[in-house]
Amino acid sequence: ELRTLCLRDNKLERLPVELAQLRFLVVLDTDGCGGLSSPPKVVCDKGTVAVVQYLKDLGKGNVECHLLKMMLVGDPKAGKSSLLDTVASGRPTRRPDDDRTVSVDVKAHRLQKGSRLVVNSFDAGGHEVYLATHRFF
């Protein structure tokens, strides 16, 4: 009949799905667990009920997804490729005026060093000859 579980300032990376079986758990304190990736911080910030639901979902076989698909389509010279370079590098970047995307550039990168989130980006050229491909995105 555990009601409070304090894991504060621990070096845990994952909480076991079995914690969801603690039926009387009211307070789950994960403050200071900076290395915790499952559940993610955004779930922990929502409180004990959200964490327990997350763990229940994992226990049912729902799988965490660490992929993001980003598609950039638009007019020529709108800055799509520069925006992608900025997101990938984490600092403002601008491509030279004569640098043009031919067809579609596909890249995979992480937003932060050490992050498990992988961004698959599709940068579609904006020239008139490539506009027909935009409808596929």
C-alpha beads as a LAMMPS data file, in Angstrom:
LAMMPS data file: protein, C-alpha beads

137 atoms
136 bonds

1 atom types
1 bond types

-500.0 500.0 xlo xhi
-500.0 500.0 ylo yhi
-500.0 500.0 zlo zhi

Masses

1 110.0

Atoms # bond

1 1 1 0.000 0.000 0.000
2 1 1 2.831 2.366 -0.888
3 1 1 1.474 5.912 -1.251
4 1 1 4.640 7.984 -1.670
5 1 1 7.795 7.084 -3.571
6 1 1 10.675 9.549 -3.492
7 1 1 13.260 9.022 -6.235
8 1 1 14.569 12.584 -5.993
9 1 1 18.122 13.269 -7.255
10 1 1 18.626 9.717 -8.468
11 1 1 20.689 8.669 -11.484
12 1 1 17.933 6.523 -12.904
13 1 1 17.532 6.351 -16.668
14 1 1 14.220 4.478 -16.788
15 1 1 11.395 3.730 -14.410
16 1 1 10.206 0.119 -14.500
17 1 1 6.722 -0.453 -15.876
18 1 1 5.965 -2.423 -12.720
19 1 1 5.619 0.885 -10.834
20 1 1 2.231 1.221 -12.531
21 1 1 1.032 -1.701 -10.397
22 1 1 1.294 0.399 -7.219
23 1 1 -2.456 0.981 -6.907
24 1 1 -2.262 3.323 -3.925
25 1 1 0.586 5.513 -5.202
26 1 1 -0.329 9.177 -4.789
27 1 1 3.071 10.898 -4.940
28 1 1 5.962 9.914 -7.187
29 1 1 8.820 12.391 -6.770
30 1 1 11.276 12.381 -9.689
31 1 1 12.703 15.876 -9.157
32 1 1 16.404 16.037 -9.900
33 1 1 16.406 12.855 -12.002
34 1 1 17.985 14.616 -14.987
35 1 1 19.069 11.397 -16.669
36 1 1 15.567 9.962 -16.715
37 1 1 14.493 9.260 -20.292
38 1 1 11.514 6.992 -19.668
39 1 1 9.172 8.491 -18.816
40 1 1 10.383 11.724 -20.420
41 1 1 10.542 14.936 -18.400
42 1 1 7.412 16.309 -20.067
43 1 1 5.429 13.366 -18.643
44 1 1 7.052 13.609 -15.199
45 1 1 6.212 17.320 -15.064
46 1 1 2.513 16.436 -15.406
47 1 1 2.564 14.487 -12.157
48 1 1 2.089 11.042 -10.725
49 1 1 -1.128 10.195 -12.599
50 1 1 0.524 10.940 -15.961
51 1 1 3.630 8.914 -15.094
52 1 1 1.558 5.913 -13.973
53 1 1 -0.534 6.077 -17.166
54 1 1 2.645 6.289 -19.271
55 1 1 4.058 3.207 -17.542
56 1 1 0.759 1.341 -17.981
57 1 1 0.815 2.129 -21.700
58 1 1 4.389 0.854 -21.978
59 1 1 3.370 -2.304 -20.138
60 1 1 0.636 -2.922 -22.713
61 1 1 3.229 -2.955 -25.470
62 1 1 2.951 0.629 -26.639
63 1 1 6.395 1.666 -27.766
64 1 1 8.189 4.949 -27.368
65 1 1 8.902 6.694 -30.651
66 1 1 12.019 8.785 -31.069
67 1 1 11.520 9.807 -34.690
68 1 1 10.313 13.108 -36.050
69 1 1 9.551 13.740 -39.709
70 1 1 10.053 17.309 -40.901
71 1 1 9.100 18.333 -44.422
72 1 1 10.123 21.696 -45.825
73 1 1 8.249 22.847 -48.927
74 1 1 7.760 26.315 -50.333
75 1 1 8.801 28.958 -52.802
76 1 1 12.340 29.252 -54.191
77 1 1 14.832 31.159 -52.013
78 1 1 12.394 31.157 -49.078
79 1 1 15.092 29.916 -46.704
80 1 1 13.991 26.286 -46.302
81 1 1 17.505 24.858 -46.476
82 1 1 18.899 27.591 -44.230
83 1 1 16.187 26.832 -41.680
84 1 1 17.090 23.152 -41.783
85 1 1 20.788 23.962 -41.344
86 1 1 19.890 26.181 -38.378
87 1 1 17.824 23.445 -36.727
88 1 1 20.561 20.857 -37.323
89 1 1 23.434 23.012 -36.067
90 1 1 21.637 24.864 -33.284
91 1 1 22.927 28.231 -34.491
92 1 1 21.673 30.692 -37.138
93 1 1 22.844 29.637 -40.578
94 1 1 22.287 31.088 -44.027
95 1 1 23.172 29.397 -47.270
96 1 1 24.738 31.372 -50.125
97 1 1 22.305 32.744 -52.720
98 1 1 23.670 30.436 -55.425
99 1 1 23.198 27.272 -53.311
100 1 1 20.036 25.574 -54.549
101 1 1 18.332 22.364 -53.481
102 1 1 18.050 19.930 -56.362
103 1 1 14.929 17.782 -56.092
104 1 1 14.688 16.668 -52.419
105 1 1 17.468 16.505 -49.822
106 1 1 16.842 13.844 -47.194
107 1 1 18.843 13.964 -43.954
108 1 1 18.685 12.440 -40.496
109 1 1 20.081 14.289 -37.487
110 1 1 19.663 14.758 -33.753
111 1 1 18.475 18.058 -32.306
112 1 1 20.848 17.830 -29.349
113 1 1 24.020 15.882 -28.715
114 1 1 23.127 12.696 -26.877
115 1 1 19.409 13.025 -27.647
116 1 1 17.526 9.901 -28.678
117 1 1 15.219 11.993 -30.873
118 1 1 16.108 11.614 -34.549
119 1 1 14.764 14.141 -37.055
120 1 1 14.299 12.865 -40.589
121 1 1 14.108 15.960 -42.758
122 1 1 12.914 16.283 -46.326
123 1 1 13.988 19.561 -47.934
124 1 1 12.116 19.993 -51.228
125 1 1 13.549 22.296 -53.867
126 1 1 11.367 25.311 -54.524
127 1 1 12.099 25.894 -58.205
128 1 1 9.178 25.626 -60.582
129 1 1 10.441 22.367 -62.055
130 1 1 10.258 20.745 -58.576
131 1 1 6.885 22.179 -57.501
132 1 1 5.082 19.126 -58.859
133 1 1 6.806 17.005 -56.185
134 1 1 5.422 19.167 -53.341
135 1 1 2.002 17.575 -53.573
136 1 1 3.527 14.297 -52.387
137 1 1 4.389 15.962 -49.084

Bonds

1 1 1 2
2 1 2 3
3 1 3 4
4 1 4 5
5 1 5 6
6 1 6 7
7 1 7 8
8 1 8 9
9 1 9 10
10 1 10 11
11 1 11 12
12 1 12 13
13 1 13 14
14 1 14 15
15 1 15 16
16 1 16 17
17 1 17 18
18 1 18 19
19 1 19 20
20 1 20 21
21 1 21 22
22 1 22 23
23 1 23 24
24 1 24 25
25 1 25 26
26 1 26 27
27 1 27 28
28 1 28 29
29 1 29 30
30 1 30 31
31 1 31 32
32 1 32 33
33 1 33 34
34 1 34 35
35 1 35 36
36 1 36 37
37 1 37 38
38 1 38 39
39 1 39 40
40 1 40 41
41 1 41 42
42 1 42 43
43 1 43 44
44 1 44 45
45 1 45 46
46 1 46 47
47 1 47 48
48 1 48 49
49 1 49 50
50 1 50 51
51 1 51 52
52 1 52 53
53 1 53 54
54 1 54 55
55 1 55 56
56 1 56 57
57 1 57 58
58 1 58 59
59 1 59 60
60 1 60 61
61 1 61 62
62 1 62 63
63 1 63 64
64 1 64 65
65 1 65 66
66 1 66 67
67 1 67 68
68 1 68 69
69 1 69 70
70 1 70 71
71 1 71 72
72 1 72 73
73 1 73 74
74 1 74 75
75 1 75 76
76 1 76 77
77 1 77 78
78 1 78 79
79 1 79 80
80 1 80 81
81 1 81 82
82 1 82 83
83 1 83 84
84 1 84 85
85 1 85 86
86 1 86 87
87 1 87 88
88 1 88 89
89 1 89 90
90 1 90 91
91 1 91 92
92 1 92 93
93 1 93 94
94 1 94 95
95 1 95 96
96 1 96 97
97 1 97 98
98 1 98 99
99 1 99 100
100 1 100 101
101 1 101 102
102 1 102 103
103 1 103 104
104 1 104 105
105 1 105 106
106 1 106 107
107 1 107 108
108 1 108 109
109 1 109 110
110 1 110 111
111 1 111 112
112 1 112 113
113 1 113 114
114 1 114 115
115 1 115 116
116 1 116 117
117 1 117 118
118 1 118 119
119 1 119 120
120 1 120 121
121 1 121 122
122 1 122 123
123 1 123 124
124 1 124 125
125 1 125 126
126 1 126 127
127 1 127 128
128 1 128 129
129 1 129 130
130 1 130 131
131 1 131 132
132 1 132 133
133 1 133 134
134 1 134 135
135 1 135 136
136 1 136 137
